[in-house]
Amino acid sequence: MDRDILIHLPAVLAVARCQSFAAASKELKMSPSAVSHAVRAVEERLGLPLFARTTRSVSLTETGRSFVAATATATSDIADAIESARADQNRVAGLLRLNVPMPALSMGIDRIVRETVRRHADLRVEVFCDNSLSDIVADGFDIGVRIGTMVAEDMVAIRMTPPIRSLLVAAPSYLEKYGTPTCVADLQSHNCITYRKRKDGPIYDWTLMEDGGAVDLRVRGTFIVNEASYARQLVLDGVGIIYAYDRLVEDELADGSLVEVLPETRVEKPGLYLYYPQRASRTPKVRAFIDIAREIMAPELRRYDQEAAE
């Protein structure tokens, strides 16, 4: 085992996670030159570059991605073992890192985070909002949140909410000015506010029900966004039509500031899920968060299951 690599491995993982030597140095409380030296030492021992550097950005090479993915899991296991050994069995402390898509915060995750911190004064919680499908182990997170169960086989997934529906909504002022679509084809002549999940990703197609089946519709409009609350504000201002999860606009639909368009096109999707590596459940902080999440979300899940069974 190469001790030089092991000693400097935290610096490599921090730079990979932060995509910045400066940010990594702040996280590790080291000087930027010390972080740079540590990364260079590992690269020299391996005989391969782990990072592609420019004056403006730092990114992993293909070798770097493979190396970080393999070593991050082992490093996380070691950190968990140390934390478990140091902590009392029931003492919840340390830093809990969550990877959460932005829309999930208002679907119940914010309530769970607040209650967890309220009950455990020695715990700090980091909420990193990320709409991409992140590798939570490689990126150093304890728990991820995702809509649906599309997670790696070695992950444990826990249902947090009933299924959610994707639907079309607009402000009455917009519909009064531009008319109400009467069929899916009409959407092509409307201002549709679209989403791009990743900066280098495609614009998100709208999946709608039509003639008994699901269709993926590519729409156009004057705005492309990656954040649901901004899209909601645009639609409230009468800019256009959005494709949104029902839980994100339920208050506006209830008070009439938004109305549903083409309700027959609604699509039901799996609800919100927490997911985490099996080994992570051994740590008190992860167990505490999961237990509180189940406690808070249980009444809604019970009501849904009872109604579905009737």
Solvent accessible surface area in square Angstrom, and as a share of the most:
residue,aa,sasa,rsa
1,M,204,0.91
2,D,46,0.24
3,R,196,0.72
4,D,61,0.32
5,I,27,0.13
6,L,81,0.40
7,I,121,0.61
8,H,42,0.19
9,L,16,0.08
10,P,67,0.42
11,A,3,0.03
12,V,0,0.00
13,L,15,0.07
14,A,0,0.00
15,V,0,0.00
16,A,15,0.12
17,R,76,0.28
18,C,39,0.23
19,Q,124,0.55
20,S,32,0.21
21,F,33,0.14
22,A,56,0.43
23,A,41,0.32
24,A,0,0.00
25,S,5,0.03
26,K,164,0.69
27,E,81,0.36
28,L,52,0.26
29,K,183,0.78
30,M,77,0.34
31,S,54,0.35
32,P,78,0.49
33,S,82,0.53
34,A,37,0.29
35,V,0,0.00
36,S,35,0.23
37,H,103,0.46
38,A,3,0.02
39,V,0,0.00
40,R,114,0.42
41,A,18,0.14
42,V,0,0.00
43,E,18,0.08
44,E,123,0.55
45,R,136,0.50
46,L,61,0.31
47,G,60,0.57
48,L,93,0.46
49,P,78,0.49
50,L,0,0.00
51,F,6,0.02
52,A,50,0.38
53,R,110,0.40
54,T,92,0.53
55,T,144,0.84
56,R,229,0.84
57,S,63,0.40
58,V,20,0.12
59,S,59,0.38
60,L,41,0.20
61,T,34,0.20
62,E,131,0.59
63,T,54,0.31
64,G,0,0.00
65,R,136,0.49
66,S,73,0.47
67,F,36,0.15
68,V,8,0.05
69,A,48,0.37
70,A,72,0.56
71,T,25,0.15
72,A,8,0.06
73,T,57,0.33
74,A,54,0.42
75,T,39,0.23
76,S,30,0.20
77,D,51,0.27
78,I,103,0.52
79,A,54,0.42
80,D,14,0.07
81,A,59,0.46
82,I,79,0.40
83,E,44,0.20
84,S,47,0.30
85,A,90,0.69
86,R,199,0.73
87,A,20,0.15
88,D,93,0.48
89,Q,147,0.65
90,N,135,0.69
91,R,112,0.41
92,V,15,0.09
93,A,17,0.13
94,G,34,0.33
95,L,57,0.28
96,L,0,0.00
97,R,36,0.13
98,L,0,0.00
99,N,5,0.03
100,V,0,0.00
101,P,21,0.13
102,M,66,0.29
103,P,22,0.14
104,A,0,0.00
105,L,44,0.22
106,S,76,0.49
107,M,4,0.02
108,G,5,0.05
109,I,1,0.00
110,D,53,0.28
111,R,135,0.49
112,I,0,0.00
113,V,18,0.10
114,R,165,0.60
115,E,35,0.16
116,T,0,0.00
117,V,66,0.38
118,R,172,0.63
119,R,97,0.35
120,H,46,0.20
121,A,102,0.79
122,D,85,0.44
123,L,6,0.03
124,R,159,0.58
125,V,33,0.19
126,E,59,0.26
127,V,54,0.31
128,F,97,0.41
129,C,49,0.29
130,D,27,0.14
131,N,42,0.22
132,S,37,0.24
133,L,125,0.62
134,S,14,0.09
135,D,78,0.41
136,I,1,0.01
137,V,16,0.09
138,A,19,0.15
139,D,48,0.25
140,G,31,0.30
141,F,17,0.07
142,D,23,0.12
143,I,0,0.00
144,G,0,0.00
145,V,5,0.03
146,R,32,0.12
147,I,41,0.21
148,G,5,0.05
149,T,72,0.42
150,M,156,0.70
151,V,33,0.19
152,A,59,0.46
153,E,181,0.81
154,D,105,0.54
155,M,28,0.13
156,V,41,0.24
157,A,41,0.32
158,I,15,0.08
159,R,81,0.29
160,M,2,0.01
161,T,0,0.00
162,P,11,0.07
163,P,41,0.26
164,I,0,0.00
165,R,90,0.33
166,S,0,0.00
167,L,4,0.02
168,L,1,0.00
169,V,0,0.00
170,A,0,0.00
171,A,3,0.03
172,P,59,0.37
173,S,68,0.44
174,Y,5,0.02
175,L,21,0.10
176,E,155,0.69
177,K,150,0.64
178,Y,124,0.47
179,G,34,0.32
180,T,77,0.45
181,P,5,0.03
182,T,110,0.64
183,C,59,0.35
184,V,10,0.06
185,A,69,0.54
186,D,46,0.24
187,L,1,0.00
188,Q,101,0.45
189,S,99,0.64
190,H,24,0.11
191,N,34,0.17
192,C,0,0.00
193,I,0,0.00
194,T,2,0.01
195,Y,32,0.12
196,R,78,0.28
197,K,102,0.43
198,R,117,0.43
199,K,195,0.83
200,D,118,0.61
201,G,6,0.05
202,P,98,0.62
203,I,52,0.27
204,Y,65,0.25
205,D,40,0.21
206,W,0,0.00
207,T,33,0.19
208,L,0,0.00
209,M,62,0.28
210,E,67,0.30
211,D,149,0.77
212,G,75,0.73
213,G,29,0.28
214,A,68,0.53
215,V,51,0.30
216,D,100,0.52
217,L,27,0.13
218,R,159,0.58
219,V,7,0.04
220,R,201,0.73
221,G,35,0.33
222,T,108,0.63
223,F,70,0.29
224,I,87,0.44
225,V,12,0.07
226,N,91,0.46
227,E,41,0.18
228,A,18,0.14
229,S,52,0.34
230,Y,106,0.40
231,A,0,0.00
232,R,66,0.24
233,Q,90,0.40
234,L,13,0.07
235,V,0,0.00
236,L,57,0.28
237,D,94,0.49
238,G,18,0.18
239,V,42,0.24
240,G,0,0.00
241,I,0,0.00
242,I,2,0.01
243,Y,11,0.04
244,A,10,0.08
245,Y,43,0.16
246,D,22,0.11
247,R,51,0.18
248,L,18,0.09
249,V,1,0.00
250,E,97,0.43
251,D,106,0.55
252,E,29,0.13
253,L,53,0.26
254,A,92,0.71
255,D,105,0.54
256,G,36,0.35
257,S,43,0.28
258,L,1,0.01
259,V,53,0.31
260,E,44,0.20
261,V,2,0.01
262,L,11,0.05
263,P,69,0.43
264,E,115,0.51
265,T,3,0.01
266,R,86,0.31
267,V,18,0.10
268,E,115,0.52
269,K,38,0.16
270,P,73,0.46
271,G,3,0.03
272,L,1,0.01
273,Y,33,0.12
274,L,0,0.00
275,Y,7,0.03
276,Y,13,0.05
277,P,12,0.07
278,Q,117,0.52
279,R,36,0.13
280,A,4,0.03
281,S,27,0.17
282,R,147,0.54
283,T,1,0.01
284,P,11,0.07
285,K,13,0.06
286,V,1,0.01
287,R,90,0.33
288,A,13,0.10
289,F,0,0.00
290,I,7,0.04
291,D,86,0.45
292,I,5,0.03
293,A,0,0.00
294,R,124,0.45
295,E,94,0.42
296,I,30,0.15
297,M,2,0.01
298,A,28,0.22
299,P,55,0.34
300,E,43,0.19
301,L,25,0.12
302,R,137,0.50
303,R,136,0.50
304,Y,73,0.28
305,D,61,0.31
306,Q,112,0.50
307,E,116,0.52
308,A,69,0.54
309,A,91,0.70
310,E,174,0.78
